[in-house]
Amino acid sequence: MSVLIRGATLVDARGVHGVADVLVQNGRIASLGGGEAGRVVEARGMLLLPGFLDLHAHLRTPGEEQKESLETGLRAAAAGGFTAVVMMPNTRPPLDRPEAVRGVLRRAAGVRGARALAAAALTKGQGGAELAELRLLANAGAVLFTDDGRTNEDAGVLAAGLRYAAGLGRPVAVHAEDAGLRGGGVVHDCPLTVALGLPGNPAEAESARVARDLEVLRMTGGHIHFQHLSTKSAVRLVAGAKKKGRRVTAEATPHHLTLTVDALKGLDPLYKVAPPLREEVDREALIEALAEGVVDVVATDHAPHTLAEKAADFLRAPFGIPSLEVAFPLLFTELVEKRGFPLVRLVEALTDGPRLVLGMAPLHLEEGAAANLVLVDPGRRQAVDPARFFSKARYSPWAGWELVGWPVLTLVEGEVVLDRLG
């Protein structure tokens, strides 16, 4: 069906482009000047944006579908305005073989929701000791390599991976955390968590590993991408490497941009995440780095678990926060509306930022472009209600927060996959 989105304000990574009547036909933007369509959407007062790309999400397939399935995860992504999602490979078994990558992509292709992209394991079994068959994995469709969920302790293996991946035109994404310094830490190491009696994970565990990995990158070349940065010190290291011309990119998550360690005063495992929530000075540094482009990407690190698992005592509960469905309204409310963060920069960090990490062309609102679109209603105010999530993880640290800027229509290659206009 053709769709005419009438009277929306167009915003993409290039700027705010005013009001237009966007005609979608045959999976593409056919016109910005209107036309005949099978469906007309009255969108005056709303924002039309390119569809978001999530560079970091855990869809738990294969092996842990009780936590999330491709159907629920990709529908949740579409509900959040994401038209593409990169699935992490720390599944059971991990995505470390080409047939596994092809299999999960084949299954995902039949799901009505966001498009699935696959990350593949950097090392066999994500064990950190031996590189996986990176060329075969790339040929099978892997868009990046990572052992996310585990840290790369052997610098020599990481160096080999960076060299090999560079020849394939793929980035290597790392969970930058020194396992020795982290120890058994489950929360940020600070006076509050010491008083709570919880084992701490110091900021230096992240910054020390970022420093090491940047030295490896200097030696090898290639492209390293730092996942879910959480500390001011790590941000400074990345900024310094960028000034030296290193090919380094970085992401920040909605939870590290909106929450701090103070949320742990009630010992609620909903706030347990890796790397842990840090201090306000770290949150402010991340927001500043995002505004300046030192942090290139907002990525959700959507990490669903069963409610029973998250309801365990703090030490036994798993790490992870589900956020695909709330990421944009959360950041639109907390950053753009409350503190004047540039809307165009937020849109860029969710669209062109992740696309450029993957070596993909930018996606702009122009005639002929693929119709991967999200319509956002900045006047729609509603509380976060996990009971209404498409995700199986129907809990949230933001439950009850009043947010604005909710996606109301998402199109993937011209097909409506989310419709909240009725």
C-alpha positions as CSV (number, residue, x, y, z in Angstrom):
1,M,0.0,0.0,0.0
2,S,1.2,3.5,-0.8
3,V,1.2,5.9,2.2
4,L,1.0,9.7,2.2
5,I,2.4,11.3,5.4
6,R,0.9,14.8,5.3
7,G,2.2,17.8,7.1
8,A,5.0,16.3,9.1
9,T,8.2,18.2,10.0
10,L,11.2,16.5,8.5
11,V,14.3,16.0,10.6
12,D,17.4,14.0,9.8
13,A,21.1,14.1,10.5
14,R,21.5,17.1,8.1
15,G,19.0,19.3,10.0
16,V,15.4,20.3,10.3
17,H,13.8,20.6,6.8
18,G,10.4,22.0,7.5
19,V,7.0,20.7,6.7
20,A,6.4,18.3,3.8
21,D,3.9,15.8,2.4
22,V,5.9,12.5,2.1
23,L,4.6,10.0,-0.4
24,V,5.8,6.4,0.1
25,Q,5.5,4.0,-2.8
26,N,7.2,0.7,-3.6
27,G,9.4,0.8,-0.5
28,R,10.8,4.2,-1.2
29,I,10.2,7.9,-0.7
30,A,8.5,8.8,-4.0
31,S,7.9,12.4,-3.4
32,L,8.2,15.2,-0.8
33,G,5.5,17.1,-2.5
34,G,2.5,14.9,-1.9
35,G,0.5,12.7,-4.4
36,E,-2.2,10.1,-4.4
37,A,-1.9,7.2,-1.9
38,G,-3.9,4.3,-0.6
39,R,-3.6,5.7,2.9
40,V,-3.3,9.2,4.1
41,V,-1.7,10.0,7.5
42,E,-2.4,13.4,9.0
43,A,0.9,14.2,10.7
44,R,0.8,18.0,11.4
45,G,2.8,18.8,14.5
46,M,4.6,15.5,14.3
47,L,8.3,14.7,13.4
48,L,9.2,12.4,10.6
49,L,12.7,10.9,11.1
50,P,14.7,8.2,9.3
51,G,14.3,4.9,11.0
52,F,16.7,4.2,13.9
53,L,19.4,1.5,13.7
54,D,20.3,-0.1,17.0
55,L,23.9,-1.2,16.9
56,H,23.7,-3.4,20.1
57,A,20.7,-5.5,21.1
58,H,20.4,-9.0,22.6
59,L,17.5,-10.9,21.0
60,R,18.4,-14.2,22.8
61,T,18.0,-16.3,19.7
62,P,19.0,-19.1,19.4
63,G,18.9,-20.8,22.8
64,E,17.2,-18.4,25.2
65,E,13.8,-17.7,23.6
66,Q,12.2,-17.7,27.0
67,K,13.8,-14.3,27.5
68,E,13.1,-12.9,24.0
69,S,12.3,-14.2,20.5
70,L,13.0,-12.8,17.1
71,E,9.2,-12.1,16.9
72,T,9.0,-10.2,20.2
73,G,12.4,-8.5,19.9
74,L,11.9,-7.2,16.3
75,R,8.4,-6.0,17.1
76,A,9.7,-4.2,20.2
77,A,12.3,-2.6,18.1
78,A,9.7,-1.4,15.6
79,A,7.6,0.0,18.5
80,G,10.7,2.0,19.5
81,G,11.2,3.5,16.0
82,F,14.0,1.1,15.1
83,T,13.9,-0.2,11.6
84,A,17.1,-2.2,11.9
85,V,18.8,-4.0,14.8
86,V,22.2,-5.6,15.2
87,M,21.8,-8.8,17.1
88,M,24.6,-9.7,19.5
89,P,26.2,-13.1,19.1
90,N,26.3,-14.2,22.8
91,T,23.5,-16.7,22.2
92,R,23.4,-20.4,23.0
93,P,25.3,-21.6,21.1
94,P,27.0,-18.3,20.1
95,L,27.0,-17.1,16.6
96,D,30.5,-18.2,15.8
97,R,29.8,-20.3,12.6
98,P,28.6,-19.1,9.2
99,E,25.7,-21.5,9.2
100,A,24.5,-20.1,12.5
101,V,24.6,-16.6,11.2
102,R,22.7,-17.5,8.0
103,G,20.2,-19.5,10.0
104,V,19.2,-16.7,12.4
105,L,19.1,-14.2,9.5
106,R,16.8,-16.5,7.5
107,R,14.5,-16.8,10.5
108,A,14.4,-13.1,11.1
109,A,13.6,-12.3,7.5
110,G,10.2,-13.8,8.0
111,V,9.3,-11.6,11.0
112,R,7.2,-8.5,10.6
113,G,9.1,-5.9,12.5
114,A,12.5,-4.3,12.3
115,R,15.1,-5.7,10.0
116,A,17.7,-7.9,11.7
117,L,21.4,-7.6,11.2
118,A,23.8,-10.0,12.7
119,A,27.0,-9.5,14.7
120,A,29.3,-12.6,14.8
121,A,31.6,-13.7,17.5
122,L,35.2,-12.5,17.2
123,T,36.6,-15.8,18.7
124,K,35.4,-19.4,18.7
125,G,32.8,-20.0,21.3
126,Q,33.5,-16.4,22.4
127,G,36.3,-18.0,24.5
128,G,38.9,-15.3,23.6
129,A,41.6,-17.8,22.6
130,E,41.2,-18.4,18.9
131,L,39.7,-16.3,16.1
132,A,36.5,-17.5,14.5
133,E,36.4,-17.9,10.8
134,L,35.9,-14.2,10.2
135,R,35.9,-14.2,6.4
136,L,33.2,-17.0,6.3
137,L,31.2,-15.2,8.9
138,A,31.3,-11.9,6.9
139,N,30.3,-13.8,3.8
140,A,27.3,-15.2,5.7
141,G,26.2,-11.7,6.5
142,A,27.9,-10.7,9.7
143,V,28.2,-6.9,9.9
144,L,30.6,-6.7,12.8
145,F,32.6,-8.9,15.1
146,T,32.4,-8.9,18.9
147,D,32.7,-11.1,21.9
148,D,30.2,-8.8,23.7
149,G,29.1,-10.4,27.0
150,R,32.7,-11.3,27.6
151,T,35.9,-9.2,27.6
152,N,38.8,-9.7,25.3
153,E,41.6,-10.5,27.8
154,D,44.3,-11.6,25.3
155,A,45.6,-8.5,23.5
156,G,47.3,-10.6,20.9
157,V,44.1,-12.2,19.8
158,L,42.4,-8.8,19.7
159,A,45.3,-7.5,17.6
160,A,44.9,-10.4,15.1
161,G,41.2,-9.8,15.0
162,L,41.5,-6.1,14.2
163,R,43.9,-6.8,11.4
164,Y,41.8,-9.5,9.9
165,A,38.5,-7.6,10.3
166,A,40.1,-4.6,8.6
167,G,40.7,-6.6,5.5
168,L,37.0,-7.5,5.5
169,G,35.8,-4.0,6.0
170,R,34.2,-4.9,9.4
171,P,34.6,-3.2,12.8
172,V,35.5,-5.0,15.9
173,A,33.3,-4.1,18.8
174,V,34.6,-4.6,22.4
175,H,33.2,-4.7,25.9
176,A,36.1,-2.7,27.4
177,E,36.4,-3.9,30.9
178,D,39.5,-5.3,32.6
179,A,38.5,-8.6,34.2
180,G,41.2,-8.4,36.8
181,L,40.3,-5.0,38.0
182,R,36.5,-5.7,37.8
183,G,36.9,-8.9,39.9
184,G,33.5,-9.9,41.2
185,G,32.2,-6.3,41.1
186,V,28.5,-6.0,40.3
187,V,28.0,-2.2,40.9
188,H,30.1,0.9,40.6
189,D,32.8,1.1,43.2
190,C,31.9,4.2,45.3
191,P,31.1,5.0,49.0
192,L,27.4,4.3,48.4
193,T,27.8,0.8,47.2
194,V,30.5,0.1,49.8
195,A,27.9,1.1,52.4
196,L,25.4,-1.2,50.8
197,G,27.9,-4.1,51.1
198,L,28.0,-4.8,47.4
199,P,31.3,-5.7,45.6
200,G,32.5,-2.8,43.5
201,N,33.5,-2.5,39.8
202,P,35.8,0.5,39.6
203,A,35.8,3.1,36.8
204,E,39.4,2.2,36.2
205,A,38.4,-1.3,35.0
206,E,36.9,0.4,31.9
207,S,39.5,3.1,31.3
208,A,42.4,0.8,31.7
209,R,41.0,-1.5,29.1
210,V,40.1,1.3,26.8
211,A,43.7,2.5,27.1
212,R,45.1,-0.9,26.3
213,D,42.8,-1.5,23.3
214,L,43.7,1.9,21.9
215,E,47.3,0.9,22.0
216,V,46.5,-2.3,20.2
217,L,44.6,-0.3,17.6
218,R,47.6,2.1,17.1
219,M,49.7,-1.0,16.4
220,T,47.3,-2.8,14.1
221,G,45.2,-0.3,12.4
222,G,41.6,-1.3,11.6
223,H,38.4,0.0,13.3
224,I,37.6,-0.5,16.9
225,H,34.2,0.3,18.4
226,F,33.7,0.7,22.1
227,Q,30.4,-0.6,23.4
228,H,28.4,1.0,26.2
229,L,31.0,3.5,27.6
230,S,30.2,4.5,31.1
231,T,33.0,6.6,32.5
232,K,34.4,10.1,32.1
233,S,37.9,8.8,32.0
234,A,37.2,6.4,29.1
235,V,35.5,9.2,27.1
236,R,38.6,11.3,27.5
237,L,40.8,8.5,26.1
238,V,38.5,8.0,23.1
239,A,38.5,11.8,22.4
240,G,42.3,11.7,22.5
241,A,42.5,8.8,20.1
242,K,40.1,10.5,17.6
243,K,42.3,13.6,17.6
244,K,45.2,11.5,16.6
245,G,43.3,10.1,13.7
246,R,42.6,6.6,15.0
247,R,39.6,4.8,13.5
248,V,37.7,4.5,16.8
249,T,34.0,4.9,17.4
250,A,32.0,4.6,20.6
251,E,28.4,4.2,21.9
252,A,26.5,5.2,25.0
253,T,23.3,3.6,26.2
254,P,20.0,5.2,27.3
255,H,20.5,3.9,30.9
256,H,24.0,5.4,31.2
257,L,22.7,8.7,29.8
258,T,19.7,8.9,32.2
259,L,20.5,7.0,35.4
260,T,23.3,7.0,38.0
261,V,24.5,4.8,40.8
262,D,22.1,6.6,43.1
263,A,19.3,4.5,41.7
264,L,20.8,1.6,43.6
265,K,19.9,2.9,47.0
266,G,16.9,0.6,47.1
267,L,19.0,-2.5,46.0
268,D,16.6,-3.1,43.1
269,P,18.1,-5.5,40.6
270,L,16.3,-3.7,37.7
271,Y,19.2,-1.3,37.9
272,K,21.9,-4.0,37.7
273,V,23.7,-3.7,34.4
274,A,27.2,-4.2,33.0
275,P,29.1,-1.9,32.9
276,P,27.4,-0.5,36.0
277,L,25.6,2.7,36.4
278,R,28.2,5.3,37.4
279,E,28.2,8.8,39.0
280,E,26.6,12.0,37.9
281,V,30.0,13.3,36.6
282,D,30.2,10.3,34.3
283,R,26.7,10.8,33.0
284,E,27.4,14.4,32.3
285,A,30.6,13.5,30.5
286,L,28.7,11.0,28.3
287,I,26.1,13.6,27.4
288,E,28.7,16.1,26.5
289,A,30.6,13.6,24.5
290,L,27.5,12.6,22.6
291,A,26.8,16.2,21.8
292,E,30.3,16.7,20.5
293,G,30.5,13.5,18.5
294,V,33.1,11.9,20.6
295,V,30.4,9.3,21.4
296,D,29.1,8.5,17.9
297,V,26.1,6.3,18.6
298,V,23.3,5.8,21.0
299,A,22.8,2.0,21.2
300,T,20.3,0.3,23.6
301,D,22.2,-2.8,24.8
302,H,18.7,-4.1,25.1
303,A,19.2,-7.1,27.4
304,P,16.0,-8.9,28.3
305,H,15.7,-11.5,31.0
306,T,12.8,-13.3,32.6
307,L,11.1,-11.4,35.4
308,A,11.8,-14.3,37.8
309,E,15.5,-13.9,37.1
310,K,15.5,-10.1,37.6
311,A,13.5,-10.5,40.8
312,A,16.2,-12.6,42.4
313,D,18.5,-11.0,45.1
314,F,20.9,-8.4,43.8
315,L,24.0,-10.6,43.7
316,R,22.2,-13.5,41.8
317,A,20.1,-11.4,39.4
318,P,21.5,-11.1,35.9
319,F,22.9,-7.9,34.3
320,G,20.7,-6.1,31.8
321,I,18.0,-3.6,31.0
322,P,15.4,-3.9,28.2
323,S,15.1,-0.5,26.5
324,L,14.2,-0.9,22.8
325,E,10.7,0.5,23.2
326,V,11.5,3.5,25.4
327,A,14.9,4.6,24.2
328,F,13.8,7.5,21.9
329,P,11.0,9.0,24.1
330,L,13.3,8.7,27.1
331,L,16.2,10.6,25.5
332,F,13.8,13.0,23.8
333,T,12.3,13.9,27.1
334,E,15.4,13.8,29.4
335,L,17.9,15.4,27.0
336,V,16.1,17.4,24.3
337,E,13.1,18.6,26.2
338,K,14.6,19.1,29.7
339,R,18.1,20.3,28.9
340,G,18.0,21.5,25.3
341,F,20.2,18.8,23.8
342,P,20.2,19.3,20.0
343,L,17.4,17.1,18.4
344,V,19.4,16.8,15.2
345,R,22.4,15.4,17.0
346,L,20.2,12.8,18.8
347,V,18.7,11.8,15.5
348,E,22.1,11.5,14.0
349,A,23.3,9.3,16.8
350,L,20.4,6.9,16.2
351,T,20.6,6.9,12.3
352,D,23.7,8.0,10.5
353,G,26.0,7.3,13.5
354,P,25.4,3.6,13.6
355,R,25.2,3.3,9.8
356,L,28.6,4.9,9.4
357,V,30.1,2.5,12.0
358,L,28.9,-0.3,9.8
359,G,30.2,1.3,6.6
360,M,26.6,1.9,5.3
361,A,25.5,5.0,3.4
362,P,23.6,7.6,5.4
363,L,19.8,7.5,5.3
364,H,18.2,10.9,4.7
365,L,14.7,12.1,4.0
366,E,15.0,12.7,0.3
367,E,13.2,11.4,-2.8
368,G,14.4,8.0,-3.8
369,A,15.6,7.0,-0.4
370,A,14.5,3.8,1.2
371,A,11.3,4.3,3.2
372,N,12.7,3.3,6.6
373,L,10.8,5.9,8.6
374,V,9.5,6.7,12.0
375,L,6.8,9.2,12.8
376,V,7.1,10.7,16.3
377,D,4.5,12.6,18.2
378,P,6.3,15.1,20.4
379,G,3.0,16.0,22.1
380,R,2.0,12.5,23.1
381,R,2.7,12.3,26.8
382,Q,2.3,8.9,28.5
383,A,3.9,6.9,31.3
384,V,6.2,4.0,30.7
385,D,4.0,0.9,31.1
386,P,6.0,-2.3,30.8
387,A,2.8,-4.3,30.7
388,R,2.3,-2.9,27.2
389,F,5.7,-3.9,25.9
390,F,6.0,-6.1,22.9
391,S,9.2,-7.5,24.5
392,K,9.0,-10.5,26.8
393,A,10.9,-8.4,29.4
394,R,7.9,-6.6,30.8
395,Y,9.7,-4.6,33.5
396,S,11.7,-1.3,33.3
397,P,13.7,1.0,35.6
398,W,11.8,3.8,34.0
399,A,8.3,2.4,34.8
400,G,6.0,5.2,35.6
401,W,8.2,7.9,34.1
402,E,6.1,10.4,32.1
403,L,7.7,10.7,28.6
404,V,6.9,12.6,25.4
405,G,8.1,11.9,21.9
406,W,6.6,8.5,21.4
407,P,6.9,6.7,18.0
408,V,3.4,6.3,16.5
409,L,4.2,4.9,13.0
410,T,7.2,2.9,11.8
411,L,7.8,1.9,8.2
412,V,10.4,-0.7,7.1
413,E,11.0,-0.4,3.4
414,G,7.6,1.1,3.0
415,E,5.7,-1.5,5.1
416,V,3.9,-0.3,8.2
417,V,5.2,-2.4,11.1
418,L,4.0,-0.2,13.9
419,D,0.7,1.8,13.9
420,R,-0.4,3.7,17.0
421,L,-2.4,6.3,15.2
422,G,-5.8,4.6,15.5
